[in-house]
Amino acid sequence: MDFTLSARDEDFRARIARFVADEILPVEADRANWDRHGNIAEAPLAELRAKARAEGLWCLQLGPGNGGQGLGMVGLAACYEEMNRSIFGPVVFNAAAPDDGNMMVLEKAATAEQRARWLAPVAAGAVRSAFAMTEPHPGGGSDPGMMLTRAERRGDRYVVHGRKWFITGAEGAAHFILIARTSEDPRRGLTAFLHHRDDPGWRIARRIPILGPEEHGGHCELLYEGLDLPQDRVLLGEGLGLRLTQMRLGPARLTHCMRWLGLARRCVEIAQDYARARHGFGIRLADRESVQIRMGDLAMGIETGRLLVMKAAWALDRGSRARKEISMAKIHVANLLHRAADTAIQINGARGYSQDTVLEWIYRYARQARLVDGADEVHQMVLNRHLAEEGRGFWRWEVAP
């Protein structure tokens, strides 16, 4: 395994790092640029997006034919980490969830006609999107086999009834990928559909209040009450919704981890700056052994997370589904982010608990990391299944041909 960045990937990483430092962090520092949900407001976002596009830093994850730059997953790992040095970074470069994962899966799974209609506007930044899968109890969550939302076929059309919730970005989205049940087949019982916010027969029941700051469009509960869709809205094929979900969620889990590493590093940066400047009882915080131990442990945790992410990215670039690699990265980095924010707040004291820094924002955001795209326990069960199936082979090394 060689994680050496190509010259092209390093050029993108360095230019993104400079853009974040010179353009985004000053905007983040002025609370007048925030919206009421704790995200960047639309006007400064539009201005920053125009600058990012002009500098060729737009949509790194897509191929050139779809409006992107064509970076592989290893290159994205380095660049996405740099983007999220700012809490507003990913959305500026059109690399924020859920659009990021939706664009990736549409590029892979959609027909040419579907890409033109459903992918191109998201890639251009003209509209936002959402992925409607999760349902309230007793419906499907981490187990898609429990899905209750149904799409009944009537001739060459489908009529959808059901309920979804915690759908990220739904209030601000125009394009939706919807997963619904079309049969009782355990492997081919789900189908993915495309629909527009203006299609009749569905509605947003509420924007769900949450602990953390919110993505644009919040986290919403949706009701499908007879949404009528033609055959050309089926994505990938009838009965292939589970496959589509797996195609989307694996890479999306990993890109979450890439961005979370950037936030964890930002926490360390804020903690270091304060510890170097703050004196108490005749000594700098940075010179206290207890602080040094905490910071050293965080540094090791972040580097461990980077290696797990890079290994999974490398495997994806080689054509593997990298299931166990992604699960390990997801568990470790999600917990690391929460620990990094907590440690940085503790070192900053009351300042960290206030809104004078972004630490409290990251702390509230971090708690969701252990839940989204599969809770810790689900991924631990996935790893145990691999261990049971592979035995000693679980720890095998890749061997050169």
Protein Blocks (a to p, Z undefined) as FASTA:
>chain_A
ZZbdcfklmmmmmmmmmmmmmmmmmmmmpmklpcfkopacfklmmmmmmmmmmnopghkl
bcfknopnopafklmmmmmmmmmmpfklmmmnopacfklmmmmmmmmmmcfklmmmmmmm
mmnopaccdddfbacdfbdfkbmklpmbdcddehjaccdedddehiehklmpcbdcdddd
fbfbfklmcccddddfklghiacfbdcddfbdcdehiaaddddehiacdfklpghiahil
mmmmmmmmmmmmmmmmmmmmmmmmmmmmmmmmmmmmpcgehiafklpmklmmmmmmmmmm
mmmmmmmmmmmmmmmmnopaklmmmmmmmmmmmmmmmmmmmmmmmmnmmmlmmmkbmklm
mmmmmmmmmmggpifklmmmmmmmmmmmnmmmlmpccddZZ
